[in-house]
Amino acid sequence: MFGRKPRLAWLTGVLTTGVAAGLLTAAPAHAVVGPAVKDGDFTFTAQLDIGGQRSCTGALVDPQWVITATRCFADRPDQSTKVEPGAPKLKTVATIGRTDMSGDKGQTADIVELVPHADRDVVMARLAKPVTGITPVTVAAGPAAQGETLRVTGYGRTEDEWAPERLHSAEFTVKAADTTSLKIGGADPANAAICAGDTGGPAFRTVSGRPQLVALNSTSWQAGCFGVDAAETRRDATSTRVDNLNSWVQNVRYRPAFAGAPWAKATHIATGYFTGGSAGGTRHMDMIVRWTDAEVTLYQGSDERDGRGPFSTEYQLAAPPKPGKTSIWQYAKQFTGASFGGGTDGLIVRWGDGELTQYTHVDKSGFHAEKQLAKPKNDKWPHARQIAMGRYTANAQRDDMIVTWDDGRVTLDTDLATNGLNAEKTLMKANTAWKEADQITAGEFTGKKTADLLVRWSDGAASIYPGVDADGFHGDISVRPRMSFWKNATVVAAGAFAANDRANDRANDIMVRWASGAVSLYPGVDAAGTHTEIQLVH
């Protein structure tokens, strides 16, 4: 990054003080030599007690999340900062909003989950309960420039205290920057240093009176810190940038909200690019969900390639009806995401009275360009069982619709944007086998010229039909055998949630809502099967 450090000097940068005076361990952390902070200032700063053995600093970025350095939780930070996601190995207590640790202001909460970043010394730590009355710090949207002054806060050692009781703060100047790190030095070199206990502490700028988090303390030379050899004169430190981790932070913050939804009441799922993005971009697919109370929710896809958190926020597209009132969405029998070009993706809805509706575009503000494809109370569409929009013709748009019927027929309506329902082709004549197709969804699993169709059968079997087109089905791939647990797959949808469906990364993912209300994601489903299961909702 900024030049290789001698091993012994680097180790000095990661030693941490214990929570109790005199307890020294080769673990993470550092503290700010600088003035004590006034009561009530920088209350987003968190002090972390890690098993009574280590002390670190962090920053509240959400009522239920603290961001800090991964090395705080590593077994041997002098060798690796790798930390497994999940509960911390040592009981960890976060104290937020307590400038004076000898007092009782602020709030404390156990840390119950760690979500480490894949390649930086950064971890999000979830609190057992949200804190109240303390404003989280905002993650900066722009990088720090060379020569810029940032303020750093921390609970670590000072010049003459092993375990200080007050939060300290000092200003530091950015001396160099790369894509992941900053090299900083004290703006007043004689009176500013980052010491043991400050690891994970925030480095921030203030804009219009509001702090913006730019980086987190990582390593330091620690000159001037209590207990450090007086021969050491270097006070520079390395901080890990977080200003370009905004989407990751938001992705992690949102996970509890996503998991907390009443998924046992999700009746329909449709996928598409409703909030922006497209195949090959950084934004992954969105998901629209209808619930038993007729509420409709849009989940925005994340920019992060992490199947554990495929969505970053949500929007309500339709509210549940008030008592004594009705909503059209309580009459939706099926819906499926589609692409008609010219903007965001759209939706095809089959209603209980047989009407078929096309919403050409859907976004976070609602449904747009409604078009009636089939009138209500017709003789045909009440006999449809399942619908799935996909890319089944040479047209690259997902505007071809496969329909399964109650007599076992399977049909394909091609290019709805151009033909409406006037170009129907029969893929399968009436039969008994396809009467057992309980769930169908279009997806890109096998890399064929046209899309595939995933079918979940009533007996728990699941099949992929590769490269479906106007000529019909071209073989099938067994994904699950008969009587498998997929019999409990109540709602199935496919989309690009963990990786995007660009040319060399095309395999779509499968989302399953189980009868129990659990939700699973199978990333990168292909001709070889479903591979890994990620449980998003337990």
KOLDREN-762388 format. One line per 2 residues: number of its first residue (from 1); their letters; for each residue x, y, z of C-alpha. Coordinates in nm, 3 decimals, decimal comma, always signed. Layout:
NUM) A) X:Y:Z  ...
This chain:
1) MF) +0,000:+0,000:+0,000  +0,235:+0,274:+0,129
3) GR) +0,554:+0,074:+0,151  +0,647:-0,236:+0,345
5) KP) +0,692:-0,199:+0,722  +0,947:-0,398:+0,924
7) RL) +0,772:-0,689:+1,097  +0,844:-0,576:+1,454
9) AW) +0,723:-0,226:+1,387  +0,405:-0,357:+1,224
11) LT) +0,334:-0,576:+1,525  +0,362:-0,271:+1,744
13) GV) +0,087:-0,122:+1,533  -0,160:-0,396:+1,620
15) LT) -0,099:-0,457:+1,990  -0,400:-0,372:+2,203
17) TG) -0,458:-0,292:+2,563  -0,679:-0,514:+2,771
19) VA) -0,998:-0,383:+2,925  -0,835:-0,417:+3,266
21) AG) -0,512:-0,227:+3,326  -0,202:-0,444:+3,298
23) LL) -0,362:-0,698:+3,064  -0,178:-0,692:+2,733
25) TA) -0,254:-0,928:+2,444  -0,126:-0,963:+2,088
27) AP) -0,458:-0,875:+1,932  -0,609:-0,572:+1,761
29) AH) -0,646:-0,202:+1,835  -0,509:+0,156:+1,901
31) AV) -0,611:+0,492:+2,095  -0,600:+0,864:+2,028
33) VG) -0,348:+1,082:+2,207  -0,531:+1,412:+2,204
35) PA) -0,770:+1,625:+2,409  -1,053:+1,462:+2,603
37) VK) -1,389:+1,500:+2,433  -1,661:+1,714:+2,596
39) DG) -1,964:+1,532:+2,730  -2,218:+1,474:+2,455
41) DF) -1,977:+1,518:+2,163  -1,923:+1,246:+1,900
43) TF) -2,171:+1,016:+2,076  -2,178:+0,784:+1,774
45) TA) -1,834:+0,658:+1,887  -1,856:+0,311:+2,045
47) QL) -1,629:+0,141:+2,296  -1,602:-0,237:+2,256
49) DI) -1,520:-0,472:+2,544  -1,421:-0,802:+2,379
51) GG) -1,433:-1,081:+2,633  -1,268:-0,868:+2,900
53) QR) -0,944:-0,922:+2,707  -0,942:-0,660:+2,436
55) SC) -1,066:-0,308:+2,390  -1,150:-0,147:+2,057
57) TG) -1,336:+0,154:+1,924  -1,609:+0,167:+1,661
59) AL) -1,878:+0,389:+1,515  -2,258:+0,358:+1,520
61) VD) -2,380:+0,365:+1,158  -2,732:+0,237:+1,226
63) PQ) -2,938:+0,201:+1,547  -2,848:-0,170:+1,545
65) WV) -2,505:-0,175:+1,377  -2,154:-0,066:+1,476
67) IT) -1,872:-0,059:+1,221  -1,520:-0,132:+1,339
69) AT) -1,198:-0,312:+1,240  -1,207:-0,684:+1,163
71) RC) -0,875:-0,733:+1,343  -1,050:-0,656:+1,672
73) FA) -1,204:-1,005:+1,654  -0,924:-1,198:+1,484
75) DR) -0,750:-1,482:+1,670  -0,402:-1,369:+1,563
77) PD) -0,418:-1,025:+1,400  -0,041:-1,028:+1,361
79) QS) -0,086:-1,316:+1,116  -0,435:-1,267:+0,969
81) TK) -0,735:-1,042:+1,014  -0,974:-1,308:+0,885
83) VE) -1,293:-1,346:+1,091  -1,577:-1,585:+1,022
85) PG) -1,925:-1,432:+0,991  -2,162:-1,503:+1,277
87) AP) -2,149:-1,458:+1,652  -1,816:-1,334:+1,794
89) KL) -1,608:-1,599:+1,971  -1,580:-1,384:+2,283
91) KT) -1,872:-1,210:+2,452  -1,856:-0,853:+2,326
93) VA) -2,032:-0,553:+2,475  -2,063:-0,220:+2,294
95) TI) -2,106:+0,104:+2,486  -2,236:+0,389:+2,273
97) GR) -2,284:+0,753:+2,367  -2,082:+0,741:+2,690
99) TD) -1,808:+1,003:+2,661  -1,703:+0,937:+3,021
101) MS) -1,675:+0,561:+3,079  -1,689:+0,613:+3,456
103) GD) -2,045:+0,744:+3,422  -2,371:+0,578:+3,324
105) KG) -2,481:+0,782:+3,024  -2,527:+0,625:+2,683
107) QT) -2,637:+0,268:+2,621  -2,482:-0,078:+2,619
109) AD) -2,571:-0,379:+2,407  -2,418:-0,717:+2,332
111) IV) -2,280:-0,776:+1,984  -2,453:-1,084:+1,846
113) EL) -2,334:-1,102:+1,484  -2,026:-1,010:+1,283
115) VP) -2,036:-0,945:+0,908  -1,676:-0,899:+0,788
117) HA) -1,594:-0,730:+0,460  -1,435:-0,968:+0,212
119) DR) -1,107:-0,783:+0,159  -1,073:-0,495:+0,406
121) DV) -1,009:-0,454:+0,776  -1,376:-0,367:+0,828
123) VM) -1,657:-0,552:+1,002  -2,018:-0,467:+1,073
125) AR) -2,123:-0,574:+1,424  -2,495:-0,619:+1,497
127) LA) -2,624:-0,517:+1,837  -2,871:-0,738:+2,024
129) KP) -3,105:-0,440:+2,045  -3,120:-0,104:+1,869
131) VT) -2,994:+0,199:+2,056  -3,222:+0,500:+2,088
133) GI) -3,160:+0,870:+2,116  -2,815:+0,856:+1,954
135) TP) -2,774:+0,971:+1,595  -2,565:+0,730:+1,386
137) VT) -2,282:+0,874:+1,179  -2,335:+0,891:+0,804
139) VA) -2,086:+0,710:+0,581  -1,919:+0,966:+0,355
141) AG) -2,000:+0,952:-0,013  -1,669:+1,099:-0,129
143) PA) -1,301:+1,013:-0,066  -1,057:+1,206:+0,146
145) AQ) -0,819:+1,424:-0,052  -0,447:+1,446:+0,016
147) GE) -0,394:+1,729:+0,263  -0,748:+1,709:+0,401
149) TL) -0,791:+1,723:+0,779  -0,995:+1,450:+0,946
151) RV) -1,090:+1,409:+1,310  -1,027:+1,078:+1,484
153) TG) -1,190:+0,963:+1,809  -1,100:+0,667:+2,029
155) YG) -1,109:+0,508:+2,372  -0,752:+0,375:+2,365
157) RT) -0,442:+0,469:+2,559  -0,324:+0,826:+2,585
159) ED) +0,021:+0,964:+2,653  -0,004:+0,896:+3,026
161) EW) -0,303:+0,663:+3,072  -0,313:+0,286:+3,023
163) AP) -0,694:+0,263:+3,026  -0,844:+0,613:+3,007
165) ER) -1,201:+0,668:+3,114  -1,280:+0,943:+2,863
167) LH) -1,313:+0,949:+2,487  -1,026:+1,139:+2,323
169) SA) -1,001:+1,315:+1,989  -0,741:+1,472:+1,763
171) EF) -0,708:+1,603:+1,409  -0,505:+1,417:+1,148
173) TV) -0,393:+1,511:+0,799  -0,427:+1,277:+0,501
175) KA) -0,077:+1,222:+0,363  -0,157:+0,962:+0,095
177) AD) -0,450:+0,755:-0,026  -0,520:+0,452:-0,239
179) TT) -0,841:+0,264:-0,318  -0,862:+0,096:+0,022
181) SL) -0,648:+0,291:+0,270  -0,536:+0,629:+0,395
183) KI) -0,202:+0,722:+0,545  -0,261:+0,987:+0,810
185) GG) -0,045:+1,189:+1,048  -0,129:+1,423:+1,334
187) AD) -0,217:+1,775:+1,228  -0,028:+1,873:+1,547
189) PA) +0,241:+1,601:+1,536  +0,358:+1,662:+1,892
191) NA) +0,011:+1,606:+2,037  -0,167:+1,353:+1,816
193) AI) -0,119:+0,979:+1,785  -0,331:+0,668:+1,746
195) CA) -0,264:+0,415:+2,023  -0,363:+0,071:+2,151
197) GD) -0,740:+0,061:+2,206  -0,827:+0,289:+1,913
199) TG) -0,845:+0,019:+1,648  -1,170:+0,050:+1,453
201) GP) -1,222:+0,407:+1,568  -1,373:+0,658:+1,325
203) AF) -1,189:+0,910:+1,111  -1,443:+1,164:+0,988
205) RT) -1,501:+1,504:+0,835  -1,776:+1,748:+0,933
207) VS) -1,997:+1,898:+0,664  -2,265:+2,154:+0,756
209) GR) -2,235:+2,049:+1,117  -2,281:+1,679:+1,045
211) PQ) -2,002:+1,421:+1,074  -1,931:+1,193:+0,779
213) LV) -1,737:+0,873:+0,834  -1,440:+0,844:+0,596
215) AL) -1,219:+0,569:+0,743  -1,147:+0,342:+1,043
217) NS) -0,824:+0,312:+1,243  -0,625:+0,006:+1,143
219) TS) -0,252:+0,019:+1,234  -0,019:+0,277:+1,384
221) WQ) +0,343:+0,336:+1,488  +0,211:+0,460:+1,826
223) AG) +0,487:+0,709:+1,910  +0,390:+0,903:+2,223
225) CF) +0,147:+0,637:+2,346  +0,169:+0,508:+2,701
227) GV) +0,402:+0,208:+2,727  +0,564:+0,254:+2,384
229) DA) +0,943:+0,276:+2,366  +1,049:+0,642:+2,381
231) AE) +1,289:+0,573:+2,095  +0,990:+0,533:+1,863
233) TR) +0,918:+0,873:+1,707  +0,686:+0,784:+1,420
235) RD) +0,322:+0,884:+1,469  +0,176:+0,805:+1,127
237) AT) -0,111:+0,559:+1,103  -0,296:+0,363:+0,838
239) ST) -0,674:+0,385:+0,824  -0,910:+0,170:+0,617
241) RV) -1,135:+0,360:+0,380  -1,512:+0,315:+0,416
243) DN) -1,633:+0,604:+0,200  -1,646:+0,367:-0,099
245) LN) -1,822:+0,093:+0,099  -2,157:+0,273:+0,114
247) SW) -2,351:+0,006:-0,073  -2,198:-0,271:+0,137
249) VQ) -2,284:-0,093:+0,461  -2,641:-0,035:+0,345
251) NV) -2,667:-0,396:+0,231  -2,562:-0,527:+0,573
253) RY) -2,778:-0,277:+0,763  -3,084:-0,392:+0,574
255) RP) -3,050:-0,766:+0,638  -3,243:-0,778:+0,969
257) AF) -3,530:-0,580:+0,816  -3,552:-0,821:+0,523
259) AG) -3,541:-1,126:+0,748  -3,800:-0,972:+0,981
261) AP) -4,077:-0,959:+0,719  -4,362:-1,214:+0,759
263) WA) -4,238:-1,442:+0,481  -4,491:-1,716:+0,556
265) KA) -4,746:-1,470:+0,415  -4,565:-1,408:+0,084
267) TH) -4,789:-1,546:-0,191  -4,620:-1,428:-0,513
269) IA) -4,271:-1,321:-0,620  -4,169:-1,149:-0,944
271) TG) -3,814:-1,052:-1,042  -3,671:-0,783:-1,267
273) YF) -3,481:-0,454:-1,289  -3,746:-0,224:-1,146
275) TG) -3,522:+0,031:-0,969  -3,249:+0,067:-1,231
277) GS) -2,963:-0,145:-1,353  -2,961:-0,409:-1,619
279) AG) -2,796:-0,735:-1,711  -2,420:-0,687:-1,689
281) GT) -2,434:-0,389:-1,452  -2,346:-0,373:-1,084
283) RH) -2,706:-0,352:-0,962  -2,863:-0,693:-0,916
285) MD) -3,224:-0,782:-0,977  -3,509:-0,651:-0,767
287) MI) -3,798:-0,855:-0,634  -4,167:-0,773:-0,603
289) VR) -4,367:-0,959:-0,338  -4,740:-0,976:-0,279
291) WT) -4,856:-1,067:+0,072  -5,174:-1,233:+0,198
293) DA) -5,312:-0,895:+0,308  -5,273:-0,760:-0,050
295) EV) -4,976:-0,539:+0,033  -4,716:-0,528:-0,246
297) TL) -4,348:-0,464:-0,166  -4,055:-0,390:-0,396
299) YQ) -3,715:-0,508:-0,272  -3,426:-0,325:-0,436
301) GS) -3,134:-0,539:-0,548  -2,794:-0,477:-0,398
303) DE) -2,479:-0,363:-0,575  -2,281:-0,616:-0,369
305) RD) -2,188:-0,965:-0,492  -2,296:-1,129:-0,169
307) GR) -2,583:-1,376:-0,173  -2,626:-1,340:+0,203
309) GP) -2,766:-0,991:+0,147  -2,916:-0,966:-0,202
311) FS) -3,133:-0,660:-0,126  -3,052:-0,314:+0,008
313) TE) -3,387:-0,149:+0,080  -3,761:-0,178:+0,018
315) YQ) -4,053:+0,028:-0,110  -4,424:-0,019:-0,059
317) LA) -4,598:-0,030:-0,398  -4,947:-0,103:-0,264
319) AP) -5,071:-0,073:+0,092  -5,303:-0,333:+0,246
321) PK) -5,665:-0,218:+0,234  -5,812:-0,049:+0,536
323) PG) -6,085:-0,234:+0,730  -6,401:-0,253:+0,519
325) KT) -6,213:-0,159:+0,201  -6,069:-0,370:-0,082
327) SI) -5,755:-0,365:-0,295  -5,717:-0,490:-0,649
329) WQ) -5,408:-0,680:-0,536  -5,613:-0,921:-0,329
331) YA) -5,745:-1,055:-0,661  -5,404:-1,125:-0,819
333) KQ) -5,371:-1,496:-0,900  -5,022:-1,486:-1,052
335) FT) -4,771:-1,228:-1,163  -4,436:-1,242:-1,335
337) GA) -4,163:-0,990:-1,415  -4,109:-0,893:-1,778
339) SF) -3,894:-0,669:-1,992  -4,054:-0,464:-2,269
341) GG) -3,769:-0,216:-2,326  -3,764:+0,160:-2,295
343) GT) -3,699:+0,186:-1,921  -3,754:-0,020:-1,610
345) DG) -3,893:-0,370:-1,627  -4,263:-0,442:-1,604
347) LI) -4,514:-0,692:-1,474  -4,779:-0,927:-1,616
349) VR) -5,067:-0,999:-1,377  -5,339:-1,262:-1,408
351) WG) -5,643:-1,169:-1,199  -5,907:-1,389:-1,041
353) DG) -6,172:-1,295:-1,296  -5,951:-1,398:-1,590
355) EL) -5,831:-1,049:-1,680  -5,467:-1,025:-1,788
357) TQ) -5,287:-0,695:-1,735  -4,951:-0,564:-1,853
359) YT) -4,776:-0,295:-1,651  -4,511:-0,192:-1,898
361) HV) -4,293:-0,030:-1,633  -4,272:-0,066:-1,257
363) DK) -4,049:+0,140:-1,030  -4,034:+0,243:-0,666
365) SG) -4,318:+0,489:-0,716  -4,561:+0,231:-0,853
367) FH) -4,706:+0,071:-1,166  -4,703:+0,252:-1,502
369) AE) -4,835:+0,223:-1,858  -5,110:-0,026:-1,780
371) KQ) -5,235:-0,226:-2,076  -5,519:-0,478:-2,080
373) LA) -5,421:-0,800:-2,259  -5,735:-1,002:-2,182
375) KP) -6,071:-0,871:-2,064  -6,234:-0,984:-1,740
377) KN) -6,475:-1,279:-1,730  -6,343:-1,438:-2,049
379) DK) -6,370:-1,813:-2,113  -5,997:-1,882:-2,154
381) WP) -5,772:-1,730:-1,888  -5,954:-1,862:-1,578
383) HA) -5,812:-2,201:-1,687  -5,449:-2,083:-1,669
385) RQ) -5,253:-2,226:-1,376  -4,907:-2,065:-1,392
387) IA) -4,741:-1,792:-1,603  -4,372:-1,712:-1,651
389) MG) -4,219:-1,438:-1,865  -3,881:-1,511:-2,021
391) RY) -3,646:-1,470:-2,316  -3,778:-1,750:-2,540
393) TA) -3,734:-1,592:-2,886  -3,452:-1,418:-3,071
395) NA) -3,574:-1,092:-2,917  -3,342:-1,030:-2,619
397) QR) -3,625:-0,892:-2,408  -3,806:-1,101:-2,149
399) DD) -4,141:-1,052:-2,319  -4,234:-1,410:-2,407
401) MI) -4,484:-1,587:-2,180  -4,507:-1,955:-2,098
403) VT) -4,846:-2,063:-1,961  -4,950:-2,391:-1,803
405) WD) -5,320:-2,479:-1,821  -5,550:-2,690:-1,606
407) DG) -5,569:-2,961:-1,876  -5,189:-3,002:-1,882
409) RV) -5,127:-2,795:-2,195  -4,824:-2,567:-2,212
411) TL) -4,826:-2,267:-2,447  -4,589:-1,988:-2,545
413) DT) -4,704:-1,635:-2,632  -4,416:-1,469:-2,816
415) DL) -4,316:-1,101:-2,816  -4,603:-0,965:-2,606
417) AT) -4,475:-0,611:-2,662  -4,549:-0,649:-3,033
419) NG) -4,804:-0,929:-3,062  -5,004:-0,912:-2,745
421) LN) -5,174:-1,251:-2,704  -5,208:-1,308:-3,078
423) AE) -4,903:-1,528:-3,137  -4,965:-1,831:-2,919
425) KT) -4,778:-2,156:-2,987  -4,846:-2,492:-2,827
427) LM) -4,540:-2,645:-2,661  -4,721:-2,938:-2,501
429) KA) -5,064:-3,079:-2,578  -5,313:-3,167:-2,304
431) NT) -5,168:-3,435:-2,076  -5,172:-3,550:-1,716
433) AW) -4,804:-3,492:-1,634  -4,804:-3,114:-1,667
435) KE) -5,112:-3,087:-1,448  -4,864:-3,151:-1,166
437) AD) -4,650:-2,843:-1,244  -4,708:-2,643:-0,926
439) QI) -4,446:-2,369:-0,978  -4,273:-2,242:-1,292
441) TA) -4,017:-1,969:-1,337  -3,800:-1,853:-1,626
443) GE) -3,426:-1,829:-1,574  -3,082:-1,821:-1,733
445) FT) -2,916:-2,138:-1,605  -2,752:-2,322:-1,894
447) GK) -2,619:-2,053:-2,128  -2,841:-2,149:-2,421
449) KT) -2,949:-1,904:-2,691  -3,288:-1,879:-2,524
451) AD) -3,392:-1,894:-2,160  -3,462:-2,202:-1,953
453) LL) -3,771:-2,300:-1,756  -3,757:-2,428:-1,398
455) VR) -4,051:-2,645:-1,291  -4,129:-2,757:-0,936
457) WS) -4,364:-3,055:-0,950  -4,629:-3,144:-0,692
459) DG) -4,435:-3,453:-0,578  -4,127:-3,247:-0,482
461) AA) -3,930:-3,311:-0,802  -3,776:-3,011:-0,981
463) SI) -3,656:-2,988:-1,341  -3,481:-2,741:-1,566
465) YP) -3,582:-2,735:-1,933  -3,286:-2,577:-2,116
467) GV) -3,319:-2,339:-2,408  -3,697:-2,341:-2,447
469) DA) -3,814:-2,178:-2,769  -4,105:-2,178:-3,013
471) DG) -4,011:-2,531:-3,119  -4,073:-2,662:-2,770
473) FH) -3,868:-2,832:-2,500  -3,524:-2,973:-2,568
475) GD) -3,463:-3,223:-2,292  -3,476:-3,173:-1,915
477) IS) -3,232:-3,169:-1,624  -3,334:-3,313:-1,289
479) VR) -3,263:-3,068:-1,008  -3,452:-3,251:-0,733
481) PR) -3,591:-3,608:-0,723  -3,946:-3,706:-0,643
483) MS) -4,051:-3,673:-0,278  -3,769:-3,427:-0,203
485) FW) -3,810:-3,147:+0,050  -3,879:-2,918:-0,246
487) KN) -4,237:-3,033:-0,209  -4,247:-2,755:+0,050
489) AT) -4,123:-2,492:-0,197  -4,434:-2,273:-0,189
491) VV) -4,304:-1,985:-0,402  -4,012:-2,016:-0,647
493) AA) -3,849:-1,736:-0,848  -3,529:-1,697:-1,049
495) GA) -3,310:-1,394:-1,104  -2,963:-1,239:-1,083
497) FA) -2,940:-1,172:-0,708  -2,582:-1,264:-0,616
499) AN) -2,409:-1,224:-0,953  -2,534:-1,053:-1,266
501) DR) -2,631:-1,231:-1,585  -2,364:-1,088:-1,811
503) AN) -2,213:-1,303:-2,085  -1,953:-1,480:-1,870
505) DR) -2,151:-1,487:-1,550  -2,493:-1,586:-1,664
507) AN) -2,614:-1,855:-1,428  -2,915:-1,719:-1,241
509) DI) -3,002:-1,777:-0,880  -3,317:-1,938:-0,741
511) MV) -3,516:-1,787:-0,456  -3,746:-2,020:-0,261
513) RW) -4,006:-1,931:+0,000  -4,075:-2,249:+0,195
515) AS) -4,403:-2,350:+0,356  -4,249:-2,277:+0,696
517) GA) -4,185:-1,914:+0,603  -3,810:-1,965:+0,566
519) VS) -3,645:-1,817:+0,257  -3,346:-1,969:+0,074
521) LY) -3,125:-1,848:-0,208  -2,944:-2,092:-0,437
523) PG) -2,676:-1,885:-0,615  -2,540:-1,978:-0,956
525) VD) -2,780:-2,259:-1,046  -2,666:-2,432:-1,365
527) AA) -2,685:-2,761:-1,551  -2,495:-2,929:-1,267
529) GT) -2,758:-2,838:-1,007  -2,836:-2,595:-0,729
531) HT) -2,502:-2,615:-0,542  -2,492:-2,402:-0,224
533) EI) -2,798:-2,300:-0,024  -2,796:-1,967:+0,162
535) QL) -3,071:-1,933:+0,419  -3,182:-1,570:+0,417
537) VH) -3,472:-1,618:+0,656  -3,475:-1,894:+0,918
